[in-house]
Structure formats: structure tokens, C-alpha cells
Amino acid sequence: MTCEAHDEMLAQAECLYSRAEVESAIDRLAEALTEDLAGDNPLLLCVMNGGIVFSGALLTRLPFRLQLDYVHASRYRGALSGADLHWIHRPGTPLEGRCVLVLDDILDEGDTLAGIRDWCLEQGAARVVTAVLVDKQHDRRCTALPEADHTALYAEDRYLFGYGMDCREYWRNAPGIFALRATG
């Protein structure tokens, strides 16, 4: 795909949430997480690569002691649809006895987030809390994780990108949350 074609994707996409709307939703989420986790000395795990923008935006809004690490597990690996969970990096921080907050960009079918949550529990985490920027609304959710513990925004069942979510590995930096327009 050419650079021009990637530029055209953004130009033709529909903006579902502006930067201001996303930032306001992250503010509300930070308040809820502060109420839930402030006394727990949590370890935040950013799910790479999609969770990096969301995690960065959220971190400075959390006014309590915490540690940060990351996990890199993916089902998409540059494609538009998912496959089996592929582990690229597991966190170096011990999880035994910890409260772990897993931050991801999107809850789509839920297999990736459920797999990461289950792995954290297998490592001895005392509690695992999940938070996502966007919950995509549809009926294909895995039964192991029907919803995240905390969600900033909800979106219809379309291919989304921006604010960390990619479109064929591009536009994670888009200034809002966009949906590809239907073709044909």
C-alpha cells in the first residue's frame, strides 16, 4: 500500500470521537481508576503497541503511587483480522501478590485481553483489573471476558483506528478515533 493510499484512508474515514472527546473520556476514566486502585500500589501493564497512546495519556492523570511495565501480545500483527495470541514480550516486573492494571486500546472480541489477564493470574497476581479506551459493540465477544472492568468509550462494530489503534500499522497517531468507511 502506498503512502498516498494510507493518507487517503484517513481522509475518507469518519471521525467517531474528536481529540477533545477522547481526552474528556480519559479524564473520567482516570477518576474511576483512582477510586478503584489508589490504595493498591498497582502495577500498570501497557499492552503494546495499541495501548501506548492511551497509557501515556492516562498515566499523568493518576495521582497515586504505581509502577509501569508492558506486555506485547497480539492477534493482529498488521492484519485487519485476528488469529491466535502471539507473545512478543512478557513484563519483567514480578506480578506475585500484586494488583495489576492492564491497559489496552480496544476491547473487540476480547481474546487478547482475556489471555493477558489469565497469564497475570497464573503469575500470582492478587487482582487483575482491565481498562480499555474503546469497547467495540457487537455479539462476537469471547465468553472469558464479556467486558473490561473500566471503559472510556464505546463504538459501533467497524474497523477503528487512531489514539493507538492502527490501520495496517499506520495512523496510531490520528487525532481522534476514526472508522473506515464501508466500501461497495
N, C-alpha and C positions, 0 to 999 in steps of 0.2 A: 504494500500500500504506500502510495507516495505521500510526501509532506502535504501537498495540496489536498489530497483526499482526506487526511486527518483534520486539516483546517476546515474543510467542508462539513465534516461530521459535526463539529462544534457549531458552525454557522447554521446548520439545519436542525440542530437539536432544540428541544423545548426545555426552557428553564422551569423546573418544578419548584425550586426553592432558591431565592437570591442569597447572596453572601450575608446580608443583614438578617434574613430569616434563619439561616443556619446558625449564625453566631448567637442569636437570641435563644434558639433551641439548646445550644450547648450551655448557655448560662443557666437555663432551667435544669438541665441535666446535672450540672455541677452542684447546684443546690441540693438536689435529691441524693446525689452520691455523698455529699458532705454529711447529710443527715444520717445516711446508712452506714458510712465507713469511717467517720472521723476518729473514733476511738480504737480502731482495729489495727493500726500500723500496717496498712495493706502494701502488698507488692503489686504494682500495676504491670501487666503484660500487654504490650502493644503488639497486635497481630500485624506483621509486615506483609506486604507493603501497603496494603489499603488502609490500615489503621494509623499510619504515621501522621497524616494531616489532622485527623480527629484527635489523636492522643496529644499532639503538640498544642492544639487549640484548647483542649480540656485541662491539661496539667497546671497551667498557671492560674486556673480558676479554683483549684482545690486547695483550701487554706489549712491543710493538716499534713502531718509528717507521713511520708510514704517513700517507697523505693520504686525504681523503674528498671525494667528489663524488657526483653522482647522475645517473641516466638515467631517463627516463619514456617507456616504450613499453608498449603494452598491446594485447591481443587482445580483452579482455572489455568494457571500458568500461561497467560497470554491469550487464551481462547475465550469465546463467548459463552461457553457452557462448561460445567464442571465434570470432573472424573473422580477417581479415588484420591484420598488425602495423601499428600506428598509432604514429608517433613524435610525442611531445609535447615532449620536451627531451633534447638530447644534452649530455654533460658539457662544461664549459668548460676543464677541465684537459687539456693535451696528453697524448696517450697514446703518442706516438713513443718507442720503446725501453723502455717501462715494463712492469713486471709489474702486471697488473690483476686484482683480485679482484672478481667480480660476485656480489653478494648478492641473492637473491630469496626470496620466501616459499615458493613451491611449484614443484616440477617436475611438471607434469601431462603434456601432450603434448610439451612441450619446444621448440615453435616460437619462443616469445618469447625464451627464454634463448639458444637457438642463434642467433637473429637478432642479439641484442645482442653475443654472443661474436664472431660473424663481423664485425660492424661494428667492434668494438675491434681486431681483427686487421687489418682494412682501414685503420685509422687508424695502423697501425705499432706496435701493442703487441707487445712481445717475447714475452710469455707471458700467457695469459688463463686464470685459474682460476675455476671456478664453484662456488658453495656455496649450498645451499638448506636452508631449515628443514625442509620436508617433501617427500618423494618419494612421489607417489601411484602405487601399484602397479596396472598394467594393461598391456595389449598394444597400446595406440594411440600409443606413443612415436614421435616423428619419428626418422628414421634419422640425422639430422645430430647429435643429442645424445641418445644412449640413456640416459645417466645423468650426474649432476653429479659434479664431482671430489670434492666433500665434501657429505655429507648428515647432518643431525642426526637426523631421524625418518622413519619410513616409515608410510604409511597405506593403507588399502584404498581402492578406487575408489568414493568417494562425494563429494558436494559438501561441501567443508570450509570452515570459517571460524574466525576468531579468530587472535590473535597476528599481526595484519597482514592476514590473508586476510579478504575481505569476503563478506557475503551480501547482494546487492543494495545495495551501498555502505554497509552497516551492519555492526556487530559486529566490526570490525577490532580493537577493544579488548577483546574477550571474553577472560576469564582462563584460557585454555587453548585447545586445538584441538578443535573440535566438528564433528560431521557432521549434516547434515539427515537426519531420519528419512524412510524411504521412505513414499510415500503410495500409497493404493489397493491 
